[in-house]
């Protein structure tokens, strides 16, 4: 977004304080003190905006927006569809979702509406029209926030009928559907569209093609609902820009599809800092992975819509951020492509579900409390980094993350029903690249690969034929490809590929898969490098594949299994292909393996690291434009390239060029 500044602020809920005008006035003063320049409004305001059916109260919202604007604070205005009023749920039962077990929910919580219900869509249309007519051309409204954290499923009769129509459009005939789903297995052929129901605990759950298509349908319903809301507002605000806030490792929506509809990607980041089972560096890398994923959805800067200035209240253990983590988090998201730092929530609510959630202003209202002081410091710091505002990141490495593939892996029966650890696999490769100082993007199977030097396919179980061809061309033209175990197994409807696998990649890799062996949790298999057979290189886990090298133009084994009947079989290979090369990893290895592997692979691929030499372990290097961010996620001070000291959880920012010039 072209705002000329980093957006800084957060979720503001003045409707909770309308009986306390003194607090509303105090908020304006405190926002200025904290250098806030934007707030999101109206997310959970429907009962105040429309307390009775067809009775609208918008004056209070207009007054708030005007007062904020007078103080130089802009508004991200939400549509209120995330939480419908109680009067609606009781008068119109069809707006309430039906669970997978076919029980209609009572009025409850949020994310609880049927996205197909004509009545609900009509009520949303009406309130959105009122908001757009009133605020569509307001100079303070810079962005529309459609709904909130969209997600969930509805299995009501309306959604069942819509699902059947969706299937008819996708397959055209029952014969085609039966073939795509292999329904002849267990004699499950369908002879009438009306026989098809969504997966249910007491119903069909043995046809993976059905389960996969249901996931696709649910995702498409959410995207359609966003599009519906957006277009209502756009009728009265033709120049408006739109977003909806995405979430961590979210399962229900193919965000690549949602990203096609939004003007700017936004997401809500709530890392679980200071876990006893995870270092701060590991938490930072996990968060960085998500930042890079959301940047990649449109390959341009995104917005951090929500984060906590202190702690959450909904995680298993809602841990307080230690001093310095708030600043580290804020500068990390800027380094990874955000043009904002925003919080949930500005002022702590007095009651209900999130009364104990962290806020910039706590229940005591004090400005000497640490969350407020740290927020104020961040607000002072962001303008010093304006040089990176709106700047796109360089292209170096890309990791394939595809929602269809993820759904297919999770829905498959076998080979490890205890869990394949899809996100863990992504993280191992991402962490190795990030620690090497390489900029990482994410792509799906429709994405262009132009501009990248290295491409990683981690567990691409569902591999489209055209994408396999694209990957081969990428290597042929000089790219480096890394393919892992459990790739190229099934097609788009979860039917197993016939012939040699990894499907479409056997010539690229110089080998074919012959066996797979699932590993128990904690079970390991020793691996050694071919060049150092007496030294353990790493251990394999989760799933071990046996591969046979091609008789002509075979791959070169770099590492082999050294135990059991797998002994001597390749665990890591490399194969030249055209102007490029392809690596194959036959199993999941220990985390340290990926650090060394990617340092070597990236150097051979000609990818320049942004990481200065002799940087201490735990210090992460990230490049955005001409600014280099060094962040100490270790447990002791680190020495900087200029000889200075970087405190624990500290961030140093350098202007790059012939020499590094520190600016922060």
Number of C-alpha atoms within 10 A of each C-alpha: 19 9 10 10 17 24 25 24 29 29 22 21 21 21 20 16 14 12 10 11 11 10 15 18 12 11 19 17 12 20 21 16 16 21 19 25 21 27 26 26 25 24 21 22 23 21 19 18 22 16 15 14 12 10 11 16 16 15 11 14 19 15 11 18 23 18 15 21 18 12 14 13 23 24 27 24 24 24 28 24 29 21 20 26 20 14 13 19 19 13 10 13 16 21 26 25 26 21 15 17 12 15 11 17 16 13 19 13 10 14 20 24 25 24 25 23 19 13 16 21 18 11 17 19 20 13 22 24 21 17 23 22 15 15 20 24 15 16 12 20 22 21 20 24 25 28 23 20 16 23 19 18 23 25 23 23 15 15 23 17 17 15 21 18 13 17 20 15 10 12 14 12 13 16 13 13 20 19 14 17 21 20 19 11 11 9 8 14 17 15 11 9 14 10 9 16 18 21 20 14 9 9 11 15 14 16 19 24 23 26 23 24 23 19 24 18 22 22 24 18 22 21 21 16 18 21 16 16 19 25 15 17 26 19 14 19 19 12 11 18 19 24 27 25 19 24 20 15 10 13 15 19 23 20 21 20 14 21 20 13 18 20 17 21 28 27 23 21 22 17 19 21 20 17 12 7 6 11 16 20 23 19 17 22 20 21 20 22 22 21 28 23 22 30 25 23 23 16 18 18 27 28 26 28 29 24 25 25 29 23 23 23 14 11 11 8 11 16 16 16 19 12 14 14 22 21 19 19 24 22 24 23 22 25 26 26 28 31 28 25 25 25 25 25 25 27 24 21 20 13 9 7 11 14 15 18 20 26 26 30 24 21 14 8 16 14 16 9 13 15 23 23 17 21 26 20 15 20 24 14 16 21 13 11 17 14 14 20 24 21 16 16 23 15 18 20 25 24 21 19 23 20 22 22 26 18 20 25 25 17 20 17 12 12 16 16 11 10 12 18 14 16 14 12 16 19 20 20 21 29 25 21 24 25 24 24 21 26 25 25 26 23 21 19 22 12 13 11 20 9 12 18 21 27 25 24 24 24 26 27 25 27 26 19 16 12 16 18 13 17 24 23 18 24 22 18 14 17 26 27 29 21 22 22 25 26 21 27 22 23 19 18 20 27 16 15 16 10 9 15 20 28 24 22 22 18 18 30 28 25 27 21 21 13 11 16 15 17 16 12 10 7 11 19 19 19 26 24 20 18 10 11 13 10 12 13 19 21 20 20 20 22 20 24 22 21 22 15 21 14 9 9 15 20 26 18 20 17 24 22 28 21 14 9 8 19 15 17 20 28 29 22 23 21 21 20 24 15 13 21 23 26 24 25 21 27 24 24 24 14 16 13 16 21 19 14 14 22 19 12 17 21 12 10 18 13 19 13 21 18 20 14 9 9 16 15 13 21 26 23 26 25 24 20 18 14 21 23 26 26 26 28 26 20 15 12 16 22 15 18 15 10 8 10 13 18 18 20 24 20 22 19 21 18 17 15 9 6 9 15 14 15 12 12
